[in-house]
Structure formats: structure tokens, C-alpha cells
Amino acid sequence: MRQLIVDRKVTLLSADRSGITVDDRHIPYRLVEILVVAAPASLSTKTLLKLSEKRIPVLIISKESRHFSLTLPLEAKNGDLKLKQYESVANRRLPFASYFLEEKIKSHCAHLRSMGIGIDERIWLEKISKVTTISELLGIEGSFARLYFDRFFSLLPPALHKGRRTKRPPQDPVNAMLSYLYSLLYHLITARLAMFGFDPSLSYLHEPFRSHFALASDILEKFRAAANRQVAEWFTQKCLETTDFTKKGGVWLRYESRKKLWPEVKEFLNDRMSDIDGEIALLRSAIS
């Protein structure tokens, strides 16, 4: 996915017939598949409508990375694909859900092995092969996640975390960065699902709930381990320290620190996007 990321304060952000203007730089539409605004900027309704016309989603990130807004082009797309998606959820939900959980376990076990920590993934995959309900799968997922994070947090200095996964809000710097990268990936996956023609709310492993784009969460499972690995590297390489975070009803990455980290974040996202598109294409092929 070709991303245009605005990560500095701009005085002009607009869209015309040929492309997007960011201050004195003009970017043709053919080079942009999603616009990410991660700095103070004003977008007029005219600009948003032009971006929608060009089928370019807009992801806006709040100053302290606490809130995200995703604007998608409003158009009917691939009704036949959505029908096949609905049918697969109704008739083949369990095998698809099992696949997503298997991919999560494989990628997370591979991450720990690369750090010298062994978890026998065969035991977990065998458990998955015997389930008959989604609730059983979710029980396995919860048990595995607790084991994984117990090992994961042992790799990092105790001063950086509380030894467990915390969210909504995160309670320490490591959890703040995990939630941050997960949120970025989740919204980018949501945008790609919508542009492929999927209904991002209708899922297999995760239960649809209110405004949750549960299918994005399904696909995200395969890429969480990569985010975990990246977060661990940022802390062990001293790219991030406790002074890079603020406490306001939780722990959040400071805006100034995010600007410093953005080149690394952009590289991480760029490295993932072709694989994410490949996973979505694989799902489309499986339900067709």
C-alpha cells in the first residue's frame, strides 16, 4: 500500500484534480492509496470529498496517539464479494477462525524462538484441531496470549512494564507502544478491507461488537508478533525511554517523541503492507 504520511505541522493540505498538496509539495493520486495525518492540519470538506472521489481513505491520529479516526469513501463496492463473505461466516466460520488463530500461534512462537524462548506450538495447534465451537477457540487464544506475554515481558526491563498486557488505557510504556502499533495496523487493515470490497465488521474469530471492525482484528492476529518484535527492539536499542511517555488517564507516547520515531514507524508499516494485502487477497480467494 502506498501511504502518504503527514507527520509535521502543515499550513496547507488540500486536494485538486491531479493530486494532494502538502504545503509546497504536490503528490499525484496514483502514488497514494491512503492518507495518514499524524500532525496538526486542517482538511476542508472539499478536500475530504475529493479524496473520497479518488477512493483514498484518510486516517487521522490524535496528538498523543490516544484516538484514531478513519474516513472511508462512501460507495457500494463488490456486492457479490460481500455476499460470499456473509455465506462463509454463516457456513464455514469455524475453519476460517481456526486458521487465523493458527497463524497467530505460529508467528508468536516463531518470535519467541528467535529470542531463545521455546514454546511447543504443536500442543496448541493440536488443541485447535479438536475444537467444535468458536468459544473454545477464544478460550485457547486467551490461554496462549497469557503464556506468550508472560515470556515476552521477561525480555524487557521491569521498569518499562507491569509484567502483563494492559489496554484501554495502557498502563506502562511497553503496553502503550503495543497498543499504538496495533491500532495503526488495525486501521490500515480496515481501510484495505473496505477498498477490496469486504465488510470489515463481519468476522470469523472475533465477535462483531458495536463499531468494532472485527475482520480487521482477525487479520491483525497474524501481524501482532511483528509489532511485538518491533516494540521490543525500540526499547532495547534505546530508541524509546520512559521520558518519551506521558501519564494522562493511562500512559501515552508523547507527540514530540512520536515525531522522532515516525521514520521507524513508517518503515515498519511499509514492510507489512504487501503481506497484509496478500492476506486479504488470500481470504478473497478462499471464499470465492
Secondary structure, 3 states (H helix, E strand, C coil): CCEEEECCCCCCEEECCCEEEECCEEEEHHHCCEEEECCCCCCCHHHHHHHHHCCCCEEEECCCCCCEEEECCCCCCCHHHHHHHHHHHHHHHHHHHHHHHHHHHHHHHHHHHHCCCCCCHHHHHHHHHCCCCHHHHHHHHHHHHHHHHHHHHCCCCHHHCCCCCCCCCCCCHHHHHHHHHHHHHHHHHHHHHHHHCCCCCCCCCCCCCCCCCHHHHHHHCCCHHHHHHHHHHHHHCCCCCHHHEEECCCEEECHHHHHHHHHHHHHHHHHHHHHHHHHHHHHHHHHC
